[in-house]
């Protein structure tokens, strides 16, 4: 290898290293990671919505008095799953789109929580095997939502830090035109807390079922 070839190779290597250090690779990698984590959030919320028809059948068969509250859940589910309010990976830098999605999920979570609390008044409903199975499923799903949101927020934090930090910020602004992503935040106070659904037997042999506000955001 002659001197010109060595020099050319060295220049190419230095240029590649320089570009890599300027966010050519790190910025899109961080962005794709955040998008993947957001897909997990959407999947977790969709899985929760998929459980609601099961609850609908349970309540309709045993708790006619709770029809109004059930209707609120059904309407909130329909709103939360509308295609026009869904947020895809390309919209994660849009605060308005994220706020709309969060509000819809919070509304559904609040309506579902109120229904679960109200049906505690019906011993015959609590004693049903399918109701106990549903409570176990919804508890697990709310926890998955909390974990998915926590992981998404961490990925957003890493991405937003990357595009603001030298030297990655050079490639982020000049080459990628990167915009900060929006973390998932609570729209209502206490919405970041996952529900506590206690299916264990309390004193006197009665079931002590409690349902708190479902998770709508996790910042920890």
Order of alpha helices (4+ residues) and beta strands (2+ residues): alpha-alpha-alpha-alpha-alpha-alpha
